[in-house]
Amino acid sequence: MDTTIETITATVAAAATTATAAASNTTSASNIKELIKDFLIASLQPNKTVIITGLLIVLLFPIFLHQVLHGNESGSSSSKTSLPSILLAGPSGAGKTALLTLFEKRAGRKTSPSTSTDDDEPAKTHTSQTPVSVKLNAAASWSSSSSSSSDDEPNKKKSKNFLLIDTPGHPKLRSTALSHLLPLDPKTGRPLPPPKTEPIKGVLFLLDASTLSPSSPDSSLSQAATYLYDLLLALQHRYSRYTKGSKHPPSIPVLIAANKLDLFTALPATLVKKELEAELGRIRMSRSKGLLDSGVKEEDLTVGDKEEGDDWLGEYGSDKFEFRQLVEFDIEVEVMGGSVVGNGGEEGPGCEGWWKWVVERV
Protein backbone atom coordinates (compact mmCIF):
# COMPACT_ATOMS: atom_id res chain seq x y z
CA MET A 1 0.00 0.00 0.00
CA ASP A 2 2.96 2.33 0.72
CA THR A 3 4.21 1.87 -2.83
CA THR A 4 0.80 2.74 -4.24
CA ILE A 5 0.55 5.83 -2.06
CA GLU A 6 4.03 6.93 -3.08
CA THR A 7 3.13 6.56 -6.75
CA ILE A 8 -0.18 8.44 -6.45
CA THR A 9 1.46 11.13 -4.35
CA ALA A 10 4.28 11.62 -6.82
CA THR A 11 1.85 11.88 -9.77
CA VAL A 12 -0.46 14.34 -8.05
CA ALA A 13 2.45 16.33 -6.72
CA ALA A 14 4.00 16.60 -10.16
CA ALA A 15 0.77 17.93 -11.59
CA ALA A 16 0.29 20.26 -8.67
CA THR A 17 3.89 21.47 -8.98
CA THR A 18 3.34 22.42 -12.60
CA ALA A 19 0.12 24.28 -11.82
CA THR A 20 1.66 25.93 -8.78
CA ALA A 21 4.74 27.10 -10.66
CA ALA A 22 2.52 28.73 -13.23
CA ALA A 23 0.30 30.37 -10.60
CA SER A 24 2.77 31.29 -7.91
CA ASN A 25 6.43 30.67 -7.14
CA THR A 26 5.95 31.04 -3.37
CA THR A 27 4.30 27.65 -2.75
CA SER A 28 6.64 24.78 -2.06
CA ALA A 29 6.08 21.58 -4.05
CA SER A 30 7.44 19.50 -1.22
CA ASN A 31 4.85 20.81 1.22
CA ILE A 32 2.04 19.98 -1.22
CA LYS A 33 3.47 16.51 -1.62
CA GLU A 34 3.47 15.94 2.12
CA LEU A 35 -0.09 17.20 2.53
CA ILE A 36 -1.42 14.92 -0.21
CA LYS A 37 0.46 11.97 1.23
CA ASP A 38 -0.96 12.56 4.72
CA PHE A 39 -4.51 12.89 3.31
CA LEU A 40 -4.31 9.65 1.34
CA ILE A 41 -2.87 7.72 4.26
CA ALA A 42 -5.62 9.00 6.59
CA SER A 43 -8.40 8.19 4.12
CA LEU A 44 -7.19 4.64 3.44
CA GLN A 45 -6.71 3.68 7.06
CA PRO A 46 -9.71 1.84 8.68
CA ASN A 47 -10.63 4.44 11.27
CA LYS A 48 -14.11 5.14 12.69
CA THR A 49 -14.66 8.41 10.82
CA VAL A 50 -13.99 6.87 7.43
CA ILE A 51 -16.28 3.90 8.12
CA ILE A 52 -19.20 6.09 9.32
CA THR A 53 -18.84 8.45 6.37
CA GLY A 54 -18.83 5.56 3.91
CA LEU A 55 -21.92 3.96 5.46
CA LEU A 56 -23.83 7.23 5.36
CA ILE A 57 -23.00 7.71 1.69
CA VAL A 58 -24.07 4.14 0.84
CA LEU A 59 -27.37 4.41 2.77
CA LEU A 60 -28.43 7.95 1.93
CA PHE A 61 -27.47 8.16 -1.73
CA PRO A 62 -30.24 5.77 -2.98
CA ILE A 63 -32.82 7.72 -0.97
CA PHE A 64 -31.58 10.99 -2.40
CA LEU A 65 -31.61 9.57 -5.93
CA HIS A 66 -35.18 8.26 -5.55
CA GLN A 67 -36.37 11.61 -4.24
CA VAL A 68 -34.81 13.44 -7.17
CA LEU A 69 -36.26 11.07 -9.80
CA HIS A 70 -39.71 10.36 -8.32
CA GLY A 71 -40.32 13.14 -5.80
CA ASN A 72 -42.72 15.17 -7.95
CA GLU A 73 -44.64 12.12 -9.11
CA SER A 74 -45.26 10.75 -5.63
CA GLY A 75 -46.17 14.19 -4.35
CA SER A 76 -48.82 14.73 -7.01
CA SER A 77 -50.25 11.25 -6.45
CA SER A 78 -50.58 11.72 -2.69
CA SER A 79 -52.25 15.08 -3.11
CA LYS A 80 -54.81 13.58 -5.49
CA THR A 81 -55.75 10.71 -3.20
CA SER A 82 -55.95 13.02 -0.18
CA LEU A 83 -58.79 15.08 -1.70
CA PRO A 84 -62.11 14.62 0.12
CA SER A 85 -64.50 12.51 -1.95
CA ILE A 86 -68.21 11.92 -2.34
CA LEU A 87 -69.26 8.47 -3.56
CA LEU A 88 -72.07 8.53 -6.14
CA ALA A 89 -73.93 5.22 -6.16
CA GLY A 90 -77.31 3.82 -7.16
CA PRO A 91 -78.97 1.32 -9.51
CA SER A 92 -78.68 1.56 -13.28
CA GLY A 93 -80.93 4.10 -14.96
CA ALA A 94 -81.21 6.35 -11.91
CA GLY A 95 -79.38 9.24 -13.60
CA LYS A 96 -75.97 9.12 -11.86
CA THR A 97 -73.89 9.95 -14.93
CA ALA A 98 -76.30 12.73 -15.91
CA LEU A 99 -75.96 14.21 -12.42
CA LEU A 100 -72.18 13.94 -12.61
CA THR A 101 -72.22 15.76 -15.96
CA LEU A 102 -74.43 18.52 -14.55
CA PHE A 103 -72.27 18.98 -11.46
CA GLU A 104 -69.17 19.12 -13.64
CA LYS A 105 -70.69 21.86 -15.81
CA ARG A 106 -72.04 23.95 -12.96
CA ALA A 107 -69.41 23.57 -10.23
CA GLY A 108 -66.59 26.02 -10.77
CA ARG A 109 -67.78 27.20 -14.22
CA LYS A 110 -68.52 30.90 -14.55
CA THR A 111 -71.98 31.49 -15.98
CA SER A 112 -73.82 34.52 -17.27
CA PRO A 113 -77.43 35.32 -18.21
CA SER A 114 -76.48 34.98 -21.88
CA THR A 115 -75.36 31.41 -21.42
CA SER A 116 -77.40 28.99 -23.49
CA THR A 117 -79.89 27.02 -21.44
CA ASP A 118 -79.10 23.92 -23.45
CA ASP A 119 -75.55 24.05 -22.15
CA ASP A 120 -76.81 23.88 -18.56
CA GLU A 121 -78.83 20.74 -19.18
CA PRO A 122 -77.24 17.36 -18.43
CA ALA A 123 -75.92 15.54 -21.43
CA LYS A 124 -77.47 12.29 -22.57
CA THR A 125 -75.48 9.40 -21.12
CA HIS A 126 -75.25 5.64 -21.23
CA THR A 127 -74.83 2.98 -18.56
CA SER A 128 -71.44 3.35 -16.87
CA GLN A 129 -69.18 0.30 -16.86
CA THR A 130 -66.24 1.79 -14.97
CA PRO A 131 -65.97 4.32 -12.13
CA VAL A 132 -65.33 7.93 -13.12
CA SER A 133 -63.86 10.61 -10.84
CA VAL A 134 -64.35 14.33 -11.47
CA LYS A 135 -62.67 17.13 -9.51
CA LEU A 136 -65.17 19.82 -8.46
CA ASN A 137 -64.97 23.08 -6.57
CA ALA A 138 -67.20 23.31 -3.51
CA ALA A 139 -66.89 27.11 -3.51
CA ALA A 140 -68.58 27.41 -6.92
CA SER A 141 -71.92 29.21 -7.16
CA TRP A 142 -74.76 26.94 -8.23
CA SER A 143 -77.18 29.52 -9.62
CA SER A 144 -76.84 30.12 -13.37
CA SER A 145 -78.80 33.39 -13.30
CA SER A 146 -76.46 35.24 -10.97
CA SER A 147 -75.03 38.62 -11.82
CA SER A 148 -71.48 39.27 -12.92
CA SER A 149 -70.51 40.24 -9.39
CA SER A 150 -71.77 36.95 -8.01
CA ASP A 151 -70.04 35.09 -10.82
CA ASP A 152 -66.71 36.28 -9.44
CA GLU A 153 -67.65 35.22 -5.91
CA PRO A 154 -66.09 31.72 -6.18
CA ASN A 155 -62.79 33.33 -7.09
CA LYS A 156 -62.86 35.42 -3.91
CA LYS A 157 -63.50 32.36 -1.76
CA LYS A 158 -60.83 29.90 -0.88
CA SER A 159 -60.97 27.08 -3.40
CA LYS A 160 -62.19 23.80 -1.92
CA ASN A 161 -61.65 20.96 -4.35
CA PHE A 162 -63.11 17.50 -3.92
CA LEU A 163 -63.74 14.39 -6.00
CA LEU A 164 -67.13 13.07 -7.06
CA ILE A 165 -66.78 9.36 -7.81
CA ASP A 166 -69.43 7.91 -10.12
CA THR A 167 -69.69 4.11 -9.72
CA PRO A 168 -71.45 1.58 -11.98
CA GLY A 169 -74.98 0.58 -10.98
CA HIS A 170 -75.11 -2.83 -12.67
CA PRO A 171 -75.54 -5.64 -10.10
CA LYS A 172 -72.33 -7.36 -11.25
CA LEU A 173 -70.31 -4.14 -10.86
CA ARG A 174 -71.66 -2.83 -7.57
CA SER A 175 -68.68 -4.20 -5.68
CA THR A 176 -66.78 -1.17 -6.98
CA ALA A 177 -68.78 1.17 -4.76
CA LEU A 178 -68.77 -1.22 -1.80
CA SER A 179 -64.97 -1.57 -1.97
CA HIS A 180 -64.61 2.17 -1.33
CA LEU A 181 -66.56 1.78 1.92
CA LEU A 182 -65.34 -1.63 3.05
CA PRO A 183 -62.08 -2.61 1.25
CA LEU A 184 -61.31 -6.34 1.23
CA ASP A 185 -58.00 -8.17 1.30
CA PRO A 186 -57.62 -9.74 -2.19
CA LYS A 187 -55.90 -12.81 -0.68
CA THR A 188 -58.12 -13.61 2.29
CA GLY A 189 -61.31 -11.77 1.34
CA ARG A 190 -61.51 -10.26 4.82
CA PRO A 191 -62.09 -6.52 5.37
CA LEU A 192 -59.04 -4.29 5.59
CA PRO A 193 -58.73 -1.55 8.23
CA PRO A 194 -59.91 1.86 6.99
CA PRO A 195 -57.19 4.38 6.11
CA LYS A 196 -56.10 6.87 8.75
CA THR A 197 -57.13 9.75 6.50
CA GLU A 198 -60.63 8.87 5.30
CA PRO A 199 -61.17 10.44 1.86
CA ILE A 200 -64.85 9.41 1.58
CA LYS A 201 -66.91 12.14 3.24
CA GLY A 202 -70.37 10.99 2.17
CA VAL A 203 -72.45 8.75 -0.09
CA LEU A 204 -74.96 10.16 -2.58
CA PHE A 205 -77.32 7.29 -3.38
CA LEU A 206 -79.40 8.21 -6.43
CA LEU A 207 -82.57 6.33 -7.37
CA ASP A 208 -85.49 6.74 -9.76
CA ALA A 209 -88.49 7.87 -7.71
CA SER A 210 -90.84 7.45 -10.70
CA THR A 211 -90.53 3.64 -10.63
CA LEU A 212 -90.52 3.01 -6.88
CA SER A 213 -94.22 2.37 -6.47
CA PRO A 214 -94.65 -1.29 -5.42
CA SER A 215 -97.87 -1.53 -7.45
CA SER A 216 -96.09 -0.57 -10.66
CA PRO A 217 -95.43 -3.49 -13.06
CA ASP A 218 -91.94 -2.08 -13.73
CA SER A 219 -91.19 -1.27 -10.11
CA SER A 220 -87.51 -0.87 -9.29
CA LEU A 221 -88.11 -0.81 -5.54
CA SER A 222 -86.68 -4.26 -4.86
CA GLN A 223 -83.56 -3.66 -6.96
CA ALA A 224 -82.87 -0.25 -5.42
CA ALA A 225 -83.51 -1.47 -1.87
CA THR A 226 -81.24 -4.49 -2.30
CA TYR A 227 -78.37 -2.29 -3.43
CA LEU A 228 -79.05 0.18 -0.62
CA TYR A 229 -79.16 -2.67 1.91
CA ASP A 230 -75.69 -3.89 0.88
CA LEU A 231 -74.31 -0.37 0.98
CA LEU A 232 -75.69 0.41 4.44
CA LEU A 233 -74.58 -2.99 5.71
CA ALA A 234 -71.04 -2.27 4.51
CA LEU A 235 -71.06 0.99 6.48
CA GLN A 236 -72.44 -0.83 9.52
CA HIS A 237 -69.69 -3.47 9.35
CA ARG A 238 -67.12 -0.73 8.84
CA TYR A 239 -68.22 0.83 12.14
CA SER A 240 -68.56 -2.35 14.21
CA ARG A 241 -65.48 -4.26 13.04
CA TYR A 242 -62.83 -1.59 13.37
CA THR A 243 -63.12 -0.44 16.95
CA LYS A 244 -59.94 0.37 18.86
CA GLY A 245 -61.14 0.82 22.40
CA SER A 246 -63.79 3.51 22.18
CA LYS A 247 -62.55 5.03 18.92
CA HIS A 248 -64.49 4.36 15.70
CA PRO A 249 -63.77 5.28 12.08
CA PRO A 250 -65.00 8.68 10.87
CA SER A 251 -68.70 8.81 10.08
CA ILE A 252 -69.86 8.57 6.44
CA PRO A 253 -73.38 10.04 6.03
CA VAL A 254 -75.74 8.89 3.28
CA LEU A 255 -78.09 11.02 1.18
CA ILE A 256 -80.82 9.10 -0.65
CA ALA A 257 -81.56 11.36 -3.61
CA ALA A 258 -84.99 10.63 -5.08
CA ASN A 259 -84.53 11.65 -8.72
CA LYS A 260 -87.07 12.42 -11.48
CA LEU A 261 -89.62 14.15 -9.29
CA ASP A 262 -90.57 16.14 -12.38
CA LEU A 263 -92.52 13.05 -13.59
CA PHE A 264 -96.10 12.63 -12.39
CA THR A 265 -95.49 8.96 -11.44
CA ALA A 266 -92.69 9.88 -9.01
CA LEU A 267 -93.21 9.36 -5.29
CA PRO A 268 -92.45 12.28 -2.96
CA ALA A 269 -89.51 12.02 -0.60
CA THR A 270 -91.67 11.05 2.40
CA LEU A 271 -93.20 8.09 0.54
CA VAL A 272 -89.80 7.10 -0.87
CA LYS A 273 -88.47 6.85 2.67
CA LYS A 274 -91.50 4.85 3.81
CA GLU A 275 -91.34 2.38 0.92
CA LEU A 276 -87.59 1.91 1.29
CA GLU A 277 -87.81 1.24 5.02
CA ALA A 278 -90.54 -1.35 4.45
CA GLU A 279 -88.59 -3.08 1.66
CA LEU A 280 -85.34 -3.03 3.64
CA GLY A 281 -87.19 -4.68 6.51
CA ARG A 282 -88.43 -7.44 4.19
CA ILE A 283 -84.92 -7.99 2.83
CA ARG A 284 -83.57 -8.19 6.37
CA MET A 285 -86.08 -10.83 7.39
CA SER A 286 -85.50 -12.79 4.18
CA ARG A 287 -81.74 -12.92 4.69
CA SER A 288 -82.12 -13.80 8.36
CA LYS A 289 -84.51 -16.63 7.44
CA GLY A 290 -82.03 -17.87 4.86
CA LEU A 291 -79.35 -18.04 7.56
CA LEU A 292 -81.61 -20.02 9.88
CA ASP A 293 -82.65 -22.39 7.08
CA SER A 294 -78.98 -23.18 6.50
CA GLY A 295 -78.91 -24.99 9.86
CA VAL A 296 -77.40 -22.28 12.08
CA LYS A 297 -79.59 -21.52 15.07
CA GLU A 298 -79.90 -17.94 16.23
CA GLU A 299 -79.07 -18.82 19.84
CA ASP A 300 -75.85 -20.51 18.68
CA LEU A 301 -74.53 -17.26 17.25
CA THR A 302 -72.23 -15.31 19.52
CA VAL A 303 -71.98 -11.55 19.48
CA GLY A 304 -68.71 -11.84 17.57
CA ASP A 305 -70.31 -14.10 14.97
CA LYS A 306 -73.11 -11.61 14.43
CA GLU A 307 -70.60 -8.80 13.91
CA GLU A 308 -68.49 -10.83 11.49
CA GLY A 309 -71.04 -12.59 9.33
CA ASP A 310 -74.62 -11.60 10.06
CA ASP A 311 -76.62 -9.76 7.40
CA TRP A 312 -78.89 -8.06 9.93
CA LEU A 313 -79.15 -4.34 9.26
CA GLY A 314 -79.96 -1.91 12.05
CA GLU A 315 -81.18 -2.79 15.55
CA TYR A 316 -80.77 -6.52 16.01
CA GLY A 317 -84.04 -8.38 16.64
CA SER A 318 -86.32 -5.43 15.90
CA ASP A 319 -89.58 -6.17 14.07
CA LYS A 320 -89.60 -3.06 11.91
CA PHE A 321 -86.69 -1.40 10.18
CA GLU A 322 -86.23 2.37 10.33
CA PHE A 323 -83.32 4.49 9.15
CA ARG A 324 -82.96 5.98 12.62
CA GLN A 325 -81.75 2.58 13.87
CA LEU A 326 -78.48 3.22 12.01
CA VAL A 327 -77.63 6.14 14.30
CA GLU A 328 -76.30 3.49 16.69
CA PHE A 329 -73.62 2.76 14.07
CA ASP A 330 -72.92 6.46 13.43
CA ILE A 331 -74.69 6.37 10.05
CA GLU A 332 -76.83 9.39 9.23
CA VAL A 333 -79.39 8.74 6.46
CA GLU A 334 -81.39 11.52 4.81
CA VAL A 335 -83.92 11.33 1.97
CA MET A 336 -84.24 14.33 -0.35
CA GLY A 337 -86.21 14.70 -3.58
CA GLY A 338 -85.11 16.47 -6.73
CA SER A 339 -84.55 16.14 -10.45
CA VAL A 340 -81.50 16.35 -12.66
CA VAL A 341 -83.51 18.03 -15.44
CA GLY A 342 -85.45 20.37 -13.15
CA ASN A 343 -84.54 23.95 -12.32
CA GLY A 344 -86.58 24.55 -9.18
CA GLY A 345 -89.24 26.47 -11.14
CA GLU A 346 -91.86 25.48 -13.68
CA GLU A 347 -89.81 22.49 -14.79
CA GLY A 348 -90.02 21.00 -11.31
CA PRO A 349 -87.56 20.64 -8.43
CA GLY A 350 -83.88 20.70 -9.30
CA CYS A 351 -80.85 19.25 -7.57
CA GLU A 352 -79.51 22.32 -5.80
CA GLY A 353 -80.40 20.71 -2.46
CA TRP A 354 -78.21 17.72 -3.28
CA TRP A 355 -75.34 20.03 -4.17
CA LYS A 356 -75.69 21.91 -0.86
CA TRP A 357 -75.61 18.60 1.01
CA VAL A 358 -72.41 17.61 -0.79
CA VAL A 359 -70.74 20.96 -0.11
CA GLU A 360 -71.58 20.75 3.60
CA ARG A 361 -69.91 17.32 3.84
CA VAL A 362 -66.66 18.21 2.08
Buried (B, 14 or more C-beta within 10 A) or exposed (E): EEEEBEEEBEEBBEEBBEEBEEEEEEBEBEEBBEEBBEEBEEEEEEEEEEEEEEEEEEEEEEEEEEEEEEEEEEEEEEEEEEBBBBBBBBBBBBBBBBBBBBBBBBBBBEBEEEEEEEEBBBEEBEEBEEBBBBBBBBBBBBEBEBEEEEBEEBEEEEEBBBBBBBBBBEEEBBEBBBBBBBBEEEEEEEBEEBEEEBBBBBBBBBBBBBBBBEEEEEBBBEBBBBBBBBBBBBBBBBBBBBEEEEEBBEBBBBBBBBBBBBBEEBBEBEBBBBBBBBBBBEBBEEBBEEBEEEEEEEEEBEEEEBBBEBBBBBBEEEEEBBBEBBEEBBBBBEBBBBBBBBBBEEEBBBBBBBBEBBBEBB
